[in-house]
Amino acid sequence: MLKLFSGNRAGVLIVLPLIIVVYIYLNSLTNYYHQGTTINFGLWGEMTNSVGLFSKILGGLLVLSNALLINWIFNTNEFYERNIYIPALLYVVLMSFYHSLYSIDGLLIAHTFLILLLSKLYQLGQNIDGRSTIFNGSIFAGIAATFHPPLFVMLPLFISMVLIIRPFVFREFLLLLTGMLIPTIYALLFYQYSNHTIDFQLLKQVSEYQKKHFDFIVTASLFVVLFLFSLFGIRTKMQKSSIRLKKLVRILWLFVVIAVLLGGWDYLKFSQIERFSFLMLPLCFFLPFSFTTKKNQFITTILFYLTFAYSFVNFFL
C-alpha cells in the first residue's frame, strides 16, 4: 500500500473512501468510539445527535476532505521532489484513533479551518502583496477558534506564523486582527442570544474512555518512533532545500507546539486525548520523510503497517 501511495498516481486516492467506510462500519459494529447524545460545536453550541448515521457520514466526508487538502498543500509546496499521496493516507489512518472520524464535531471542523489557514500561510511571499491572503487566513483562524474555543489562547502563535514568512507590516497586522475578530464577534453574539454554555469536556463517558488510554500509549509510541525516523529525512531535505521551504517547516513546528499544549491540557484536565488529534496535522507533513529515506525505509514501513493493522484490530480487543 505504501508503495502505491508513494507513486505519482492520483487514482490511488480512491482507496481512501473505502478505508474510511470500513472504519465507520467496524465502529458501528463494536461501538468502540462511542457516539454521544450531543455534538459539541464550541461557541456555536451543541446539537442533539439524533441522527447518528448523518453525523457519521459528515465526519467521514470531512476527514476525507481534510486528507485531500493536506496532500494538495504538501505537493503544491514541493515538500518532496515529486507528487506523493502518503500524507492523505496518514491523515485517514491516524484520525481513525479519534472520535471525530466517527461523528462530526467542532474539533474536526476546527481541523478543516486550520488546514485552510495553513494553505493561506503557504501562499504568502516575501515580496508580494499579502494583504488579502493574510485577511482570509486570519478569518479561517478565527472560525477554527469559534468551533474549538481553546484555540483562542493560541492566536498569538498564528501571528508568529505570519511573521515567519513576512516582515512586520502594521497595516497587515490590523487586517490580521480584523479577520480573526469578525467570526469571533458573530459567534459571541450567537452565544449570548442562544443562551447555551460552553463545555470544554469533549467526551462525557470518562470512565468508559479510560480503556482507550492503552490505545493512546501504543499509537503514541509508534508515532514517536516514526517521527524520530522522519527527522533524519527532514534534516537531509532541509540541507538541500530553499529558504522558503525551511520557513514552511518552521510554521509546522508551531502547529506541533499548539497541538502538544492543547493535548496536554486535555489529558491533565479531563483525562482525555482528543485534542492531541491536532498533532495529526503537522505529522502528516513530517512522517512521509520517514518512508522516503532508504536507510530506514524497511523499519518505518513495518512500523506503519503495525499502526495500520492495529487501527483495525483495536475495535475487537
Salt bridges, closest charged atoms under 4 A:
GLU81 OE2 - LYS237 NZ 3.59
ASP129 OD2 - ARG131 NH2 2.85
GLU172 OE2 - ARG166 NH2 2.74
ASP199 OD2 - LYS204 NZ 1.75
GLU208 OE2 - LYS212 NZ 2.60
ASP266 OD1 - ARG275 NH1 2.78
GLU274 OE2 - HIS99 ND1 3.13
